[in-house]
Amino acid sequence: MGNKKPEFGFGVHLMMDGYGADPILLQDMNFIYNFLDEYPGKMDMTKIMPPYVFRYQGVVPEDWGISGFVLIAESHISIHTFPDKQYLSVDMFSCKQFDTGRAVEALQNLFRIQKYELKVLDRGQEFPNTIEASAQVVRMDRILKQRAR
């Protein structure tokens, strides 16, 4: 996928649910932290803060897990794990194009995921990325408002 940003569209949002993942890795706070700390660089993204990772213990004993996120200049990466269920959910959202296939492969290998569900969305499809496109949107909006009078 090229690095040139399209004229319209804000960014790509990858959402992955992984099943049959390694429960030892899913409960390892250091492993989760290191993933969030290192992966933005592998995506050629700019981390703007250290990752925040914490352990969650809910009312239902088997719903415990590790959650974490890292803000990147391009948006964010978040993860939620449920070790007893061998499940994790990961979101990667970026206004900069990235190779979603490579990201899925990396997640599958890192967490030893056996099966996954995947959604990839193009967010903000009408978001103008250039001054020319923005001016065109404003012109069209004004024309439509004048016609409505």
Backbone hydrogen bonds, N-H to C=O, Kabsch-Sander energy under -0.5 kcal/mol:
donor,donor_aa,acceptor,acceptor_aa,energy
9,G,127,F,-2.1
10,F,123,R,-2.1
11,G,123,R,-1.5
12,V,94,S,-2.0
13,H,121,L,-2.6
14,L,12,V,-0.5
14,L,92,M,-3.1
15,M,119,K,-3.1
16,M,90,V,-2.8
17,D,117,E,-2.3
18,G,16,M,-0.5
18,G,88,L,-3.1
19,Y,115,K,-3.3
20,G,86,Q,-0.8
21,A,86,Q,-2.1
22,D,111,F,-2.4
26,L,22,D,-2.1
27,Q,23,P,-1.0
28,D,25,L,-1.1
29,M,27,Q,-1.0
32,I,28,D,-2.3
33,Y,29,M,-2.8
34,N,30,N,-2.9
35,F,31,F,-2.3
36,L,32,I,-2.4
37,D,33,Y,-2.3
38,E,34,N,-2.6
39,Y,35,F,-2.7
41,G,38,E,-0.6
42,K,38,E,-1.1
43,M,39,Y,-1.4
44,D,41,G,-1.1
45,M,40,P,-3.1
47,K,45,M,-0.7
48,I,71,L,-2.2
49,M,71,L,-0.7
52,Y,69,F,-2.6
53,V,51,P,-0.5
54,F,67,S,-2.9
56,Y,65,G,-3.5
63,D,60,V,-2.3
64,W,61,P,-1.1
65,G,56,Y,-2.2
67,S,54,F,-2.7
68,G,79,I,-2.4
69,F,52,Y,-2.0
70,V,77,I,-2.3
72,I,75,S,-2.2
73,A,46,T,-3.4
75,S,72,I,-1.8
76,H,93,F,-1.9
77,I,70,V,-1.9
78,S,91,D,-2.4
79,I,68,G,-2.6
80,H,89,S,-2.2
81,T,66,I,-2.9
82,F,87,Y,-2.9
85,K,82,F,-1.5
86,Q,82,F,-0.6
86,Q,83,P,-1.2
87,Y,82,F,-1.6
88,L,18,G,-1.8
89,S,80,H,-2.5
90,V,16,M,-2.7
91,D,78,S,-2.3
92,M,14,L,-2.5
93,F,76,H,-2.6
94,S,12,V,-2.4
95,C,74,E,-1.9
100,T,98,F,-1.1
103,A,99,D,-1.9
104,V,100,T,-2.5
105,E,101,G,-2.2
106,A,102,R,-2.3
107,L,103,A,-2.5
108,Q,104,V,-2.7
109,N,105,E,-2.3
110,L,106,A,-3.1
111,F,107,L,-2.4
112,R,108,Q,-0.6
113,I,108,Q,-1.5
114,Q,19,Y,-2.0
115,K,19,Y,-1.8
117,E,17,D,-2.3
119,K,15,M,-2.4
121,L,13,H,-2.6
123,R,11,G,-3.3
123,R,121,L,-0.8
127,F,124,G,-2.3
129,N,7,E,-2.7
134,S,130,T,-2.5
135,A,131,I,-2.8
136,Q,132,E,-2.1
137,V,133,A,-2.2
138,V,134,S,-2.4
139,R,135,A,-2.7
140,M,136,Q,-2.5
141,D,137,V,-2.3
142,R,138,V,-2.4
143,I,139,R,-2.4
144,L,140,M,-2.5
145,K,141,D,-2.1
146,Q,142,R,-2.3
147,R,143,I,-2.2
148,A,144,L,-1.4
149,R,145,K,-0.6
149,R,146,Q,-0.9
